């Protein structure tokens, strides 16, 4: 019996879940218990999840369109492909477990630490072995995102006290927006 490649099947499921999340976001995202105006929060609590879901759907759609253009969406039943797909499926399941674990640790460890762990472990999981590249990307991207969200958008992210105390003097050097 032939089956689609594991990465294509996984991406199709992610695309479907992201689109469903966008369609039913009104029911899935709870309103805050108190009204939050522009002086308290720079953006609606629905904006961030909507951006993430839309970006995820777009990335999945681009991947599937690229694979369709290559003609890779067809089914295959080669033994070598089945072994490769089994390894890909294991990596995908491990990725989901890492992501869920990091989501559960977000409030305990803070945004930067959790995102560092998520990005570094994902880099290793997909085969990157360059320690300089893994560490630099895993530090630079979450730190950049943190600065943009907290300083520019004036939205709080959960952060460990030690990290926050370290960042406060550095954030004072940034221009006010």
C-alpha positions in Angstrom: 0.0 0.0 0.0 1.5 3.3 -1.0 1.4 6.4 1.3 2.3 10.1 0.9 5.7 11.2 2.1 5.7 11.9 5.8 6.8 15.6 5.5 4.0 16.3 3.0 1.4 14.5 5.1 2.5 16.4 8.2 2.5 19.8 6.4 -1.0 19.1 5.1 -2.3 18.4 8.6 -0.6 21.5 9.9 -2.2 23.6 7.1 -5.6 22.2 7.9 -5.2 22.9 11.6 -3.9 26.4 11.0 -6.8 27.2 8.7 -9.3 25.8 11.2 -7.7 27.9 13.9 -8.1 31.0 11.7 -11.7 30.2 11.0 -12.7 29.4 14.5 -10.3 31.8 16.3 -13.2 33.8 17.7 -14.2 30.8 19.7 -10.7 29.6 20.6 -9.2 32.9 21.8 -10.7 34.1 25.1 -11.2 37.8 25.7 -9.3 39.2 28.7 -11.4 39.5 31.9 -11.0 43.3 31.9 -11.1 45.7 28.9 -7.6 46.6 27.8 -7.1 49.9 26.1 -4.2 51.2 24.0 -2.6 52.7 27.2 -2.3 49.2 28.7 -1.8 47.0 25.7 -0.6 48.0 22.2 -2.5 45.3 20.3 -5.5 43.1 20.7 -5.0 39.7 22.4 -6.2 38.2 19.1 -3.6 39.7 16.9 -0.6 37.6 17.9 -2.3 34.2 17.6 -3.9 35.3 14.3 -0.4 36.3 13.0 1.1 33.0 14.0 -1.7 30.9 12.5 -1.6 32.9 9.3 2.2 32.6 9.0 2.0 28.9 9.7 -0.7 28.4 7.1 1.3 30.5 4.5 4.5 28.5 5.2 2.6 25.2 4.9 0.9 26.3 1.7 4.2 27.5 0.1 5.8 24.2 1.0 3.0 22.1 -0.5 2.9 24.3 -3.6 6.6 23.9 -4.1 6.4 20.1 -3.7 3.4 20.0 -6.1 5.4 22.0 -8.6 8.3 19.4 -8.3 5.7 16.6 -8.7 6.5 15.2 -5.3 2.9 15.0 -4.1 2.4 11.7 -5.9 2.4 8.5 -3.8 5.4 6.2 -3.7 5.9 2.8 -2.3 9.6 2.3 -2.5 11.2 0.5 0.5 14.0 3.1 0.8 11.4 5.9 0.8 9.4 4.0 3.5 12.4 3.8 5.8 13.2 7.5 5.2 9.6 8.5 5.9 9.6 6.5 9.2 12.7 8.5 10.3 10.9 11.7 9.2 7.8 10.7 11.1 9.8 10.1 14.3 11.5 13.5 14.0 8.1 15.1 13.5 6.7 13.5 16.6 9.8 14.5 18.5 9.3 18.1 17.3 5.7 18.2 18.5 6.8 16.8 21.9 9.6 19.5 22.1 7.2 22.2 21.1 4.6 21.2 23.7 7.2 20.9 26.4 8.5 24.3 25.6 5.0 25.7 25.7 4.4 24.2 29.1 7.8 25.6 30.4 7.2 29.1 28.9 5.9 30.7 32.1 8.4 29.0 34.3 11.6 29.5 32.3 10.6 32.7 30.4 10.4 33.5 26.8 14.0 33.8 25.9 15.2 30.6 27.6 12.3 28.6 26.2 12.8 29.9 22.7 16.5 29.2 22.9 15.8 25.6 23.9 13.1 25.2 21.2 15.3 26.7 18.4 18.5 24.9 19.4 16.8 21.5 19.7 14.9 22.0 16.5 18.1 22.9 14.7 19.8 19.7 15.9 16.6 17.7 15.1 16.7 18.8 11.5 20.4 17.9 11.1 22.3 21.1 11.8 25.6 20.3 13.6 27.3 23.7 13.4 27.3 24.8 17.1 28.2 28.4 16.3 25.3 28.7 13.8 22.8 26.9 16.2 23.8 29.2 19.2 23.9 32.4 17.2 20.5 31.9 15.6 19.0 30.6 18.8 20.1 33.7 20.7 19.7 36.4 18.0 16.2 35.6 16.7 14.4 35.3 20.1 16.2 38.3 21.5 15.2 40.4 18.4 11.6 39.2 18.7 11.6 40.0 22.4 12.8 43.5 21.8 10.3 44.1 19.0 7.4 42.8 21.0 8.2 44.3 24.4 9.8 47.6 23.3 8.1 48.5 20.0 4.7 46.8 20.5 4.7 47.5 24.3 3.4 44.0 24.9 4.7 41.8 27.8 6.2 38.4 27.3 6.7 36.0 30.2 10.3 36.2 31.3 12.4 34.9 34.1 13.3 37.5 36.7 17.1 37.0 36.3 16.9 37.5 32.5 14.6 40.5 32.9 16.9 42.2 35.4 19.8 41.6 33.0 17.9 43.1 30.0 16.5 46.2 31.7 19.8 48.2 31.5 20.3 47.1 27.9 16.7 48.1 26.9 17.3 51.6 28.2 19.8 52.2 25.4 17.1 51.6 22.7 15.3 54.7 21.3 11.8 55.3 22.4 9.1 54.5 19.9 
